[in-house]
């Protein structure tokens, strides 16, 4: 491998992680004991917000009416694509039954979670796309109660574009609460805010730490970290496309990681030059510039080396800007979402392509996937055993129970046979 651009060398801040955890634990305990009063105090101290915590439904409708027509049409278009893809995923959840032996049936069914919270981050700009990704997946799974939690952006509450998008989706329970206090409220409940069975959606480091600590009190979709893109390219790739894709990923977060692995030196150098030109035109935000300078990487290597790197690093997004992307996809075994060919910008997946943008980061794609309809579905197995089946199973079951020293287990099985407690 030949490195044309390497990441910066920032020292890890272990103490910052400890401080974040301590802060989150304190917030969780305050919310657990103090309920809405504690949440209100944190809203004032952390967000400068003293308004109502639950958003009136009239505000949702007013926010929907205030969305500019072009944006509203774009939201409808994105929602349609996302809903189509996630609705078709339901076909993967057909239950089944099978005969194990005479008198023994085993089956599985899939049922949606009873309730879920969808966390929509605040920050510098509203993120209606994240509202679409979380809410639609839950709706298509059949979740009956969907609660949106999103931090206030001003004294008027959450950003009107987020509220309007939630209204367009038919969400009626929206809370103007963010941060670790929102996660704690979703887990424990707080007066009018009843607890939910699970919480999905990305957030800042405080939200992520709260989800980590409270997992088990309720379910979570995963633990979001800084966003990542890995582009594998050959000489067929368009350097201007690659430069834009690298910069697009970099503008997510100062810690975002954008990496190019290219088999052709000329393409790699042209891509790097195009990106540097973009940095000089004002197209890039200060966040994108800092992120690229600190974390960006450009490497010349073989396709085999690129695939091996991808499988080891398990990136959130992988872009295959190569002549035969389907062939390379078959060799890539660990990623959150893949984008095939020169025209498949990862940015399409963030908004309108139909796939979900809430994806595993930090190498967690090794064992987890992104949000999809199945995120909100529960597999439930069942068994039906008749007298004949009990006779068939009891002897082996009794021997195993005895080996484990569980005599009541042994008795429960043998009682159901003709021989009884032999």
C-alpha positions as CSV (number, residue, x, y, z in Angstrom):
1,X,0.0,0.0,0.0
2,X,1.2,3.5,-0.8
3,X,-0.3,6.3,1.3
4,X,-0.9,9.6,-0.5
5,X,-2.7,11.2,2.5
6,X,-2.7,9.9,6.1
7,X,-4.9,10.8,9.0
8,X,-3.7,13.3,11.5
9,X,-2.3,12.1,14.8
10,X,-4.5,13.2,17.7
11,X,-4.0,11.7,21.1
12,X,-7.0,9.8,22.4
13,X,-8.8,11.5,25.2
14,X,-9.5,8.7,27.7
15,X,-10.4,11.2,30.5
16,X,-13.1,12.8,28.3
17,X,-14.8,9.4,28.0
18,X,-14.7,8.9,31.8
19,X,-16.2,12.4,32.3
20,X,-19.0,11.8,29.8
21,X,-19.9,8.5,31.5
22,X,-20.0,10.1,35.0
23,X,-22.2,13.0,33.7
24,X,-24.6,10.5,32.0
25,X,-24.9,8.4,35.1
26,X,-25.8,11.4,37.2
27,X,-28.4,12.5,34.6
28,X,-29.9,9.0,34.5
29,X,-30.2,8.9,38.3
30,X,-31.7,12.3,38.5
31,X,-34.3,11.5,35.9
32,X,-35.1,8.1,37.5
33,X,-35.8,9.8,40.9
34,X,-37.0,13.2,39.8
35,X,-39.0,12.5,36.6
36,X,-40.3,15.4,34.6
37,X,-39.1,17.9,37.1
38,X,-35.5,16.7,36.6
39,X,-35.9,16.7,32.9
40,X,-37.2,20.3,32.9
41,X,-34.1,21.3,35.0
42,X,-31.8,19.8,32.4
43,X,-33.7,21.4,29.6
44,X,-33.1,24.8,31.1
45,X,-29.5,24.2,32.1
46,X,-28.3,22.3,29.0
47,X,-30.6,23.5,26.2
48,X,-31.7,26.9,27.6
49,X,-35.3,25.8,27.1
50,X,-38.1,26.4,29.5
51,X,-41.1,25.6,27.3
52,X,-43.5,22.7,27.4
53,X,-41.8,19.3,27.2
54,X,-44.6,17.6,25.2
55,X,-45.3,19.3,21.8
56,X,-49.0,20.1,21.3
57,X,-50.5,18.5,18.3
58,X,-51.6,21.9,17.0
59,X,-47.9,22.9,16.9
60,X,-47.2,19.8,14.8
61,X,-49.8,20.7,12.2
62,X,-48.7,24.3,12.2
63,X,-45.1,23.2,11.6
64,X,-46.2,21.0,8.7
65,X,-48.0,23.9,7.1
66,X,-44.9,26.0,7.5
67,X,-42.6,23.7,5.5
68,X,-41.7,25.2,2.1
69,X,-43.4,23.5,-0.8
70,X,-40.2,22.2,-2.5
71,X,-38.9,20.7,0.8
72,X,-42.3,19.2,1.5
73,X,-42.4,17.5,-1.9
74,X,-38.8,16.3,-1.3
75,X,-39.8,14.8,2.0
76,X,-42.8,13.1,0.4
77,X,-40.6,11.6,-2.3
78,X,-38.0,10.4,0.2
79,X,-40.7,9.0,2.4
80,X,-42.2,7.1,-0.5
81,X,-38.9,5.4,-1.4
82,X,-38.1,4.6,2.2
83,X,-41.5,3.2,2.9
84,X,-41.5,1.0,-0.3
85,X,-38.2,-0.6,0.6
86,X,-39.1,-1.1,4.3
87,X,-42.6,-2.4,3.5
88,X,-41.2,-5.1,1.3
89,X,-39.0,-6.3,4.1
90,X,-42.1,-7.6,5.8
91,X,-42.1,-10.5,3.4
92,X,-39.0,-11.8,5.3
93,X,-41.1,-12.3,8.4
94,X,-43.5,-15.0,7.5
95,X,-43.8,-17.4,10.4
96,X,-43.3,-21.1,9.9
97,X,-44.1,-24.4,11.6
98,X,-42.3,-27.7,11.2
99,X,-42.9,-31.3,12.5
100,X,-39.9,-32.3,14.6
101,X,-41.2,-35.9,15.0
102,X,-44.6,-37.5,15.5
103,X,-46.6,-35.4,18.0
104,X,-44.1,-32.5,18.1
105,X,-44.6,-29.2,16.3
106,X,-42.2,-26.3,16.5
107,X,-42.9,-22.9,15.2
108,X,-41.8,-19.3,15.0
109,X,-43.7,-16.0,14.5
110,X,-42.6,-12.4,14.3
111,X,-44.3,-9.6,16.2
112,X,-43.5,-5.9,16.4
113,X,-42.4,-4.2,19.6
114,X,-45.3,-2.7,21.5
115,X,-43.8,0.7,21.6
116,X,-40.6,2.5,20.5
117,X,-39.0,5.8,20.9
118,X,-37.3,7.4,17.9
119,X,-34.5,9.8,18.8
120,X,-33.9,12.6,16.3
121,X,-30.8,14.7,17.0
122,X,-30.8,18.5,17.0
123,X,-27.5,20.2,16.4
124,X,-26.6,22.8,13.8
125,X,-29.3,21.9,11.3
126,X,-32.6,20.0,11.5
127,X,-32.4,16.3,10.4
128,X,-35.8,15.4,8.9
129,X,-34.1,12.5,7.1
130,X,-33.4,10.8,10.4
131,X,-37.1,11.2,11.4
132,X,-38.0,9.5,8.2
133,X,-35.6,6.6,8.6
134,X,-36.5,5.8,12.2
135,X,-40.3,6.4,12.1
136,X,-41.0,4.7,8.8
137,X,-39.1,1.5,9.7
138,X,-41.1,1.3,13.0
139,X,-44.4,2.0,11.2
140,X,-43.7,-0.7,8.6
141,X,-42.9,-3.2,11.4
142,X,-46.3,-2.5,12.8
143,X,-45.3,-0.8,16.1
144,X,-48.5,0.7,17.6
145,X,-47.0,3.4,19.8
146,X,-44.2,5.5,18.3
147,X,-42.8,8.3,20.4
148,X,-40.5,11.0,18.9
149,X,-37.9,12.6,21.2
150,X,-35.9,15.5,19.8
151,X,-34.1,18.4,21.5
152,X,-35.3,22.0,21.4
153,X,-33.5,24.2,18.9
154,X,-35.0,27.5,20.4
155,X,-37.4,28.7,23.0
156,X,-40.2,27.6,20.6
157,X,-39.1,24.0,20.9
158,X,-37.7,21.6,18.3
159,X,-37.1,22.8,14.8
160,X,-40.3,23.3,12.8
161,X,-38.9,21.2,9.9
162,X,-38.5,18.2,12.3
163,X,-41.9,18.7,13.8
164,X,-43.5,19.2,10.4
165,X,-41.9,16.0,9.1
166,X,-43.2,14.0,12.1
167,X,-46.7,15.4,11.5
168,X,-46.5,14.3,7.8
169,X,-45.6,10.8,9.1
170,X,-48.6,10.8,11.4
171,X,-46.6,10.8,14.7
172,X,-48.7,12.3,17.4
173,X,-46.5,11.9,20.5
174,X,-43.5,14.2,20.3
175,X,-41.4,15.3,23.2
176,X,-39.1,18.4,23.2
177,X,-36.4,16.5,25.1
178,X,-32.8,15.7,24.1
179,X,-29.6,14.2,25.4
180,X,-29.1,11.6,28.1
181,X,-32.2,12.9,29.8
182,X,-34.4,11.9,26.8
183,X,-32.9,8.4,26.9
184,X,-33.6,8.0,30.6
185,X,-37.1,9.3,30.2
186,X,-37.8,6.8,27.4
187,X,-36.4,4.0,29.6
188,X,-38.2,4.8,32.9
189,X,-41.0,7.0,31.9
190,X,-41.9,10.3,33.5
191,X,-45.5,11.1,34.4
192,X,-47.2,11.6,31.1
193,X,-44.3,10.1,29.2
194,X,-44.8,6.4,29.5
195,X,-41.7,4.2,29.1
196,X,-41.1,2.5,25.7
197,X,-40.0,-1.0,24.9
198,X,-37.0,0.2,22.8
199,X,-35.2,3.3,21.5
200,X,-33.7,3.8,18.1
201,X,-31.9,6.7,16.4
202,X,-28.5,8.3,16.5
203,X,-27.3,11.0,18.9
204,X,-24.3,12.6,20.4
205,X,-21.9,11.0,22.8
206,X,-24.2,11.6,25.8
207,X,-27.1,9.9,24.0
208,X,-24.9,7.0,23.0
209,X,-23.5,6.5,26.5
210,X,-27.0,6.7,28.0
211,X,-28.2,4.0,25.5
212,X,-25.1,1.9,26.4
213,X,-25.8,2.1,30.2
214,X,-29.6,1.6,29.9
215,X,-29.6,-1.3,27.4
216,X,-31.5,-4.1,29.2
217,X,-33.9,-1.6,30.7
218,X,-35.2,-1.4,27.2
219,X,-33.9,-2.4,23.7
220,X,-31.8,-0.3,21.5
221,X,-30.9,-0.3,17.8
222,X,-27.2,0.1,18.4
223,X,-24.5,2.6,19.6
224,X,-23.8,5.3,17.0
225,X,-20.3,6.7,16.7
226,X,-18.7,9.1,14.2
227,X,-19.8,8.4,10.6
228,X,-17.5,6.6,8.1
229,X,-17.2,6.0,4.4
230,X,-14.7,3.7,2.6
231,X,-14.5,4.2,-1.2
232,X,-12.9,1.4,-3.2
233,X,-12.0,2.8,-6.7
234,X,-10.2,1.8,-9.9
235,X,-9.3,3.7,-13.0
236,X,-13.0,3.7,-14.1
237,X,-14.0,6.0,-11.3
238,X,-14.6,9.7,-11.7
239,X,-12.2,11.7,-9.5
240,X,-14.7,14.6,-9.1
241,X,-17.4,12.2,-7.8
242,X,-14.9,10.6,-5.4
243,X,-13.8,14.0,-4.1
244,X,-17.4,15.1,-3.5
245,X,-18.2,11.8,-1.7
246,X,-15.2,12.1,0.6
247,X,-16.0,15.7,1.4
248,X,-19.7,14.9,1.9
249,X,-18.9,12.3,4.5
250,X,-16.4,14.6,6.2
251,X,-19.0,17.3,6.8
252,X,-21.0,15.0,9.1
253,X,-18.8,15.4,12.1
254,X,-15.2,16.5,13.1
255,X,-14.5,12.9,13.9
256,X,-16.0,11.4,10.7
257,X,-13.7,9.2,8.7
258,X,-13.4,9.3,4.9
259,X,-11.0,6.8,3.3
260,X,-10.2,6.2,-0.4
261,X,-8.5,3.0,-1.5
262,X,-7.6,3.2,-5.1
263,X,-6.0,0.8,-7.5
264,X,-4.9,3.5,-9.9
265,X,-2.4,6.2,-8.9
266,X,-3.6,8.7,-11.5
267,X,-7.2,8.4,-10.3
268,X,-6.1,8.7,-6.7
269,X,-4.0,11.8,-7.3
270,X,-6.7,13.4,-9.4
271,X,-9.3,12.7,-6.7
272,X,-7.1,14.3,-4.0
273,X,-6.5,17.3,-6.2
274,X,-10.2,17.7,-6.9
275,X,-10.9,17.5,-3.2
276,X,-8.3,20.1,-2.4
277,X,-9.9,22.4,-5.0
278,X,-13.3,22.0,-3.3
279,X,-11.7,22.9,0.0
280,X,-10.5,26.1,-1.6
281,X,-13.8,27.1,-3.2
282,X,-15.8,27.5,0.0
283,X,-17.9,24.4,-0.8
284,X,-16.6,22.7,2.4
285,X,-17.7,23.7,5.8
286,X,-15.1,24.2,8.6
287,X,-16.2,20.9,10.0
288,X,-15.6,19.1,6.7
289,X,-12.2,20.8,6.3
290,X,-11.1,19.8,9.9
291,X,-12.5,16.3,9.6
292,X,-10.7,15.7,6.3
293,X,-7.4,17.1,7.5
294,X,-7.6,15.1,10.8
295,X,-9.1,11.8,9.6
296,X,-9.0,11.6,5.8
297,X,-6.9,8.9,4.1
298,X,-6.0,8.1,0.5
299,X,-4.2,4.9,-0.3
300,X,-3.0,3.2,-3.5
301,X,-3.4,-0.6,-3.3
302,X,-4.7,-3.6,-5.1
303,X,-8.3,-4.6,-5.2
304,X,-7.5,-7.6,-3.0
305,X,-5.8,-5.4,-0.4
306,X,-8.8,-3.0,-0.5
307,X,-11.3,-5.8,0.1
308,X,-9.2,-7.3,2.9
309,X,-9.1,-3.8,4.5
310,X,-12.8,-3.4,4.2
311,X,-13.6,-6.7,5.7
312,X,-11.3,-6.0,8.6
313,X,-12.5,-2.4,9.3
314,X,-16.2,-3.1,8.6
315,X,-17.1,0.5,7.6
316,X,-20.5,2.1,8.0
317,X,-20.7,2.9,4.3
318,X,-18.7,1.4,1.5
319,X,-18.7,2.8,-2.1
320,X,-17.6,0.5,-4.9
321,X,-16.5,2.9,-7.7
322,X,-15.1,0.0,-9.8
323,X,-15.8,-1.6,-13.2
324,X,-17.6,-4.6,-11.7
325,X,-19.1,-3.5,-8.4
326,X,-21.3,-6.6,-8.1
327,X,-18.2,-8.9,-8.2
328,X,-16.4,-6.8,-5.5
329,X,-19.6,-6.7,-3.4
330,X,-19.7,-10.5,-3.3
331,X,-16.2,-10.4,-1.7
332,X,-17.1,-7.6,0.9
333,X,-18.5,-9.4,3.9
334,X,-18.7,-6.7,6.6
335,X,-20.3,-3.2,6.1
336,X,-23.3,-1.2,7.0
337,X,-24.6,-0.2,3.6
338,X,-23.0,-0.5,0.1
339,X,-23.3,1.8,-2.9
340,X,-22.5,0.2,-6.2
341,X,-21.0,2.0,-9.2
342,X,-19.9,5.5,-10.0
343,X,-23.4,7.1,-9.8
344,X,-24.3,5.6,-6.4
345,X,-23.3,8.4,-4.2
346,X,-23.5,7.5,-0.5
347,X,-25.4,10.8,0.0
348,X,-28.4,9.3,-1.9
349,X,-28.6,6.7,0.9
350,X,-28.7,9.5,3.4
351,X,-31.9,10.9,2.0
352,X,-33.9,9.4,-0.9
353,X,-32.6,6.0,-2.2
354,X,-34.9,4.0,0.2
355,X,-32.3,2.3,2.3
356,X,-31.8,3.3,5.9
357,X,-29.1,5.7,7.0
358,X,-29.1,4.7,10.7
359,X,-26.1,2.3,10.4
360,X,-23.5,0.5,12.5
361,X,-20.2,2.4,13.1
362,X,-16.9,1.8,14.8
363,X,-16.5,-1.7,13.3
364,X,-19.8,-2.9,14.8
365,X,-20.9,-4.0,11.3
366,X,-18.9,-7.1,12.2
367,X,-21.9,-8.3,14.3
368,X,-24.8,-5.9,13.6
369,X,-26.7,-4.2,10.8
370,X,-28.4,-0.9,10.4
371,X,-32.0,0.0,11.2
372,X,-34.6,-1.8,9.1
373,X,-38.1,-3.2,9.6
374,X,-36.6,-6.1,11.5
375,X,-35.1,-3.8,14.1
376,X,-38.6,-3.5,15.5
377,X,-39.7,-7.1,15.1
378,X,-39.3,-9.9,17.8
379,X,-39.0,-13.6,16.9
380,X,-41.1,-15.7,19.1
381,X,-40.9,-19.5,19.1
382,X,-43.5,-21.9,20.3
383,X,-43.9,-25.7,20.7
384,X,-46.9,-28.0,20.7
385,X,-46.3,-31.5,22.1
386,X,-48.9,-34.2,22.2
387,X,-48.9,-37.4,24.2
388,X,-47.0,-39.3,21.4
389,X,-44.5,-36.5,21.2
390,X,-43.9,-36.5,25.0
391,X,-43.1,-40.2,24.8
392,X,-40.7,-39.6,22.0
393,X,-38.8,-36.8,23.7
394,X,-38.9,-37.7,27.4
395,X,-36.1,-40.3,27.6
396,X,-33.4,-38.2,26.0
397,X,-34.6,-35.1,27.9
398,X,-34.6,-36.9,31.2
399,X,-31.0,-38.2,30.7
400,X,-29.8,-34.7,29.9
401,X,-31.6,-33.2,32.9
402,X,-30.1,-35.7,35.2
403,X,-26.6,-35.0,33.8
404,X,-27.2,-31.3,34.7
405,X,-28.5,-32.2,38.1
406,X,-32.0,-30.7,37.5
407,X,-34.3,-33.4,38.9
408,X,-37.4,-31.3,38.7
409,X,-36.8,-30.9,34.9
410,X,-36.4,-34.7,34.6
411,X,-39.7,-35.2,36.6
412,X,-41.7,-32.7,34.5
413,X,-40.8,-34.6,31.4
414,X,-41.2,-38.2,32.7
415,X,-44.6,-37.4,34.2
416,X,-46.0,-36.9,30.7
417,X,-45.1,-40.5,29.6
418,X,-46.8,-43.9,30.2
419,X,-43.8,-44.9,32.3
420,X,-44.3,-41.9,34.5
421,X,-41.4,-41.4,36.9
422,X,-39.4,-44.6,36.1
